[in-house]
Amino acid sequence: MSDANPFKTPEQEAEFTRKLVLGLLSTLENKGLLTSPELDSILRAARLAAYPVAPARTAGPAGPGTHWVKPGQAPKEMDRTTPIGIPDVRAGGKDGKENPLMIDMELD
């Protein structure tokens, strides 16, 4: 018995392989050779390998003096002449007469 179309598309081959592997795994589970948690971990590992998670992008704005370059372009030196403002975070304020900062929390 031969197929009418021996040349399959990559999508058809991938779908056939997926169904074949799922059938084999379910048979192994029904025979008692694989437990349900083992089957789930195999499927999770296969999914992560097939669709890798992109690395998380760093959050927040770029710092002062940042120069953006295009891929393949040499990086530029950082401009150290840009002043950086440092906020006053003392509890009493500049003159020390303001109320200190407090956090009001109730822990149950």
C-alpha positions as a printed NumPy array, in Angstrom:
array([[ 0.   ,  0.   ,  0.   ],
       [ 1.522,  3.289, -1.031],
       [ 0.428,  6.876, -0.609],
       [-0.973,  8.677, -3.614],
       [ 1.284, 11.625, -2.788],
       [ 4.639, 10.392, -1.396],
       [ 5.888, 13.975, -0.963],
       [ 4.445, 15.54 ,  2.171],
       [ 4.698, 19.131,  3.279],
       [ 6.681, 19.896,  6.449],
       [ 3.402, 20.797,  8.198],
       [ 1.921, 17.386,  7.351],
       [ 5.073, 15.608,  8.554],
       [ 5.041, 17.595, 11.802],
       [ 1.373, 16.789, 12.427],
       [ 1.962, 13.078, 11.723],
       [ 4.943, 13.003, 14.093],
       [ 2.976, 14.828, 16.799],
       [ 0.062, 12.385, 16.576],
       [ 2.401,  9.391, 16.508],
       [ 4.272, 10.518, 19.622],
       [ 1.061, 11.346, 21.495],
       [-0.312,  7.909, 20.6  ],
       [ 2.846,  6.193, 21.851],
       [ 2.865,  8.195, 25.074],
       [-0.801,  7.5  , 25.795],
       [-0.224,  3.783, 25.144],
       [ 2.694,  3.764, 27.598],
       [ 0.499,  5.538, 30.151],
       [-2.379,  3.069, 29.661],
       [ 0.014,  0.097, 30.084],
       [ 1.24 ,  1.567, 33.372],
       [ 4.782,  2.261, 32.194],
       [ 4.381,  6.04 , 32.575],
       [ 2.498,  7.867, 35.3  ],
       [ 0.423, 10.951, 34.583],
       [ 2.96 , 13.366, 36.17 ],
       [ 5.767, 11.772, 34.118],
       [ 3.719, 12.159, 30.947],
       [ 2.967, 15.803, 31.79 ],
       [ 6.65 , 16.558, 32.405],
       [ 7.613, 14.956, 29.061],
       [ 5.007, 17.039, 27.216],
       [ 6.043, 20.23 , 29.059],
       [ 9.72 , 19.657, 28.19 ],
       [ 8.846, 19.007, 24.547],
       [ 6.736, 22.172, 24.373],
       [ 9.52 , 24.272, 25.886],
       [12.025, 22.801, 23.434],
       [ 9.721, 23.433, 20.463],
       [ 8.758, 26.979, 21.485],
       [11.603, 28.486, 23.529],
       [10.737, 31.435, 25.73 ],
       [12.349, 34.681, 24.651],
       [14.59 , 36.242, 27.296],
       [12.877, 38.908, 29.344],
       [13.644, 42.451, 28.324],
       [15.013, 44.747, 30.945],
       [12.415, 47.141, 32.256],
       [12.745, 50.849, 32.715],
       [14.11 , 53.749, 30.781],
       [17.699, 54.052, 29.664],
       [20.025, 55.951, 31.928],
       [21.259, 59.461, 31.223],
       [23.875, 59.639, 28.53 ],
       [22.758, 56.439, 26.794],
       [23.603, 56.264, 23.1  ],
       [21.61 , 53.778, 21.039],
       [23.459, 51.942, 18.286],
       [22.192, 49.732, 15.489],
       [23.094, 46.026, 15.304],
       [26.591, 45.579, 13.935],
       [27.575, 49.156, 14.783],
       [30.474, 49.662, 17.203],
       [29.411, 50.859, 20.676],
       [30.147, 54.458, 21.607],
       [31.812, 55.625, 24.784],
       [29.512, 56.86 , 27.545],
       [29.164, 60.629, 27.834],
       [30.218, 61.309, 31.426],
       [29.564, 65.054, 31.211],
       [25.791, 64.592, 31.732],
       [24.897, 65.67 , 35.291],
       [22.986, 63.155, 37.38 ],
       [20.563, 64.574, 39.949],
       [20.549, 62.825, 43.322],
       [17.248, 63.265, 45.192],
       [17.147, 64.356, 48.847],
       [15.788, 61.316, 50.698],
       [16.443, 62.345, 54.283],
       [13.511, 61.618, 56.616],
       [13.213, 65.132, 58.033],
       [13.597, 67.029, 54.814],
       [16.208, 69.698, 54.21 ],
       [15.677, 71.635, 57.44 ],
       [14.731, 68.612, 59.612],
       [11.452, 70.198, 60.797],
       [ 9.08 , 68.219, 58.576],
       [ 7.437, 65.082, 59.856],
       [ 9.457, 61.931, 59.231],
       [ 8.22 , 59.561, 56.551],
       [ 6.063, 56.758, 57.943],
       [ 4.508, 53.647, 56.486],
       [ 1.184, 52.756, 58.054],
       [ 0.583, 48.999, 57.85 ],
       [-1.502, 46.489, 59.738],
       [-0.243, 42.93 , 59.854],
       [-2.782, 40.255, 60.672]])
